[in-house]
């Protein structure tokens, strides 16, 4: 399959899908973390380029539940929320038949539509809880593989020694959830 990892900088998912024989391209406005097939551009420039599957993690800065109270108080932030919803919709409504868009709970459920699946890294054996909502097109929800009874907040990923930005990046980087990535490859990479 030709798979686009949109707004994505995770290297483990890229490597795992490539190892399975897929042609994988990541795309983000930022540089890739590792050396891999990566386009540094706005994903909307390539989202309709005949992909078989798109897995996307659009920025949640103006969409997450944690940001809603800021957006209500600021017309500028609310405007950016609406722009973020439109960006998300353009990915979901692209001409690809198999799409998974991830974002935390927040504005998308009211300004776009409710998510199709909510999961957690600990549902797959990883030691963290972090709500991962998926809006799906043509893909089934991921099935839990191994519940980890010992789980902790992703806030612990930084260990208190990271800056706020670095800590946020660590929490949103799927490379910290290898069992979750294995489930994606096993369940969606074989369709």
N, C-alpha and C positions, 0 to 999 in steps of 0.2 A: 504494500500500500504506500501511497504518497501521503505522508502525515506532516501537518504543520503544527508546531508548538508555538502558539501565538501569545505575545506578551510574556514570554517565558525565558528564564535564565537557568533553569534546572539542568544539570548535566546528566544526572542518573537516569531520568526518563528518556532523554535523548539517546544515551548509550544503550539502554535496555531495548528500546524499540529498534534501533539500528542493528543490534546483535541478533534480533529476531528476523532480520532480513528486509526491514522496511526502509524506504527512502525518507529520511526525517530531516526537516529544516526547522530551526527555531528562528523566531523573529521578535525583535524588541527594539525600541529606540535606543536602548543601552547596549554596550558590548556584551558578548557572551562571557560567562564565567570561565569556561574551558574552551579549548580548541575543538570546534565541532562545526558542522554545516550551519551557519548562522547569518541572517540578514539583519543589518542594523538599519531599520526603516520603520515607518508607520505600517502596522499590519494591514490597515485598510487598503494599502497599495497592492497587496498580493492575496488578500483573503479569497478572492474569486478566481484563483489560478488553478482550477481543476484538481483540488485536493480530494483525497478519498476520506480523510478524517482530519478534523481540527480539534485540538485540545488547547483551550485558552484560559488564561488567568488575567483578565483585564484588571488594571489598577483599581483598588477599592477605596482610595483616599476619600472620595466624595460619595461613596455608596454604602459603606459599612454602618452597622448599627451604632458603632462608637462615634461616628461622625454626624449622625442625624441632628443632634441638638445644636451643633455648630451651624449646620446648614439652615436650620429653621431661623436662627438669629441673624443670618447674614444673606442678603439677597445675592451677593456675588458668589458665595459658596453654593447657594441653592441653584444658581445658574450653572455652575460647574457640575453639580449633581445631575442636572438634566442632560448636559453634554456627555457625561460619563454613561448615562443610561442609553443615549443614542449610539455611542460608540459600541457598547455591549450588544445592542440590538443589531447593528450592522454586521457584527461577527455571527450572531445567531441566525440571521436571515440571509447569510451568504449562500451561494449555490452548492455548498457541500452537503452531502446526505448524512454524514456522521459527525456530530459536533457535541462536545462537552465543554461548557463554559463554567468555571469555578469562581465563586465570590463568597464572602461571608454573608450572614443574614444582614438585611438592611433595606435600603431604598428600592432595590430591584423588585422585591416582592410586591410592592405597591405601585411603583411607577412603570413596571414592565409586566411581570407576571410572577406567580409563586414558583419557587424552585421545584425541580422534579425529584431530587434526592438530596438528603442531608446525611453526611457521614463524618467520621472522625478517624484520625490516624490510628487510635488504639483499637478500632474495629478490625484492624489488620495485623495486630501484634506490635505496632510501634508504641513507645512509652508516653505518647503525648495526647492530650485532648485539645482539639482545635476544630471548631465547626467549619466544615467544608460543604457548601451548598453547590449543587450542580444543576444547571439548566441543560437539558439534554435534547438532542434531535437525532433520532434514529439509533440511539444507543440505550441499552438497558442500564438501570442503576447498578452500581458495583455491589456485589454480595460480600458480606463480611467473611473473613477467612479465619480469624483467630483473635478473640477478644483478649486484650492485655489487662489483667486486673490491677496492675501497678501502673498508674498513669499520673502524669503531672502536667502542669500548665506549660505552654510553649514559652511563657515568660522566662522559664528556667533555662532556655536555650542560651541566653546571653550570660547567664551566671552573674549578672550585676556588673560585669566589667565592660559591657559594650555601650556605645552611644545609643540614643533613642532610635536613630535611623538604622544603625547596624543591627540592633535588636529586632526592629520591625522587619528588616530584610531577612534575618535568620528565621523568624517565625513564618514568613511567607514562602521560604525556599523549600520546595518539596524534597530536596536532597536529604533533608533531616527525617524523612519518612520513607525509608527504603522498602519496607514491607507493603506500604500503601502503593508505591510505584510498581512493585512486583504484581500486585493485584490488578492494576491498570493494564499492564502488559499481558498478563494471563487472560484477563476477561475481555478487554477491548482490542488487544493486538492480534487476536485470532479470528476476528469477524470477517 
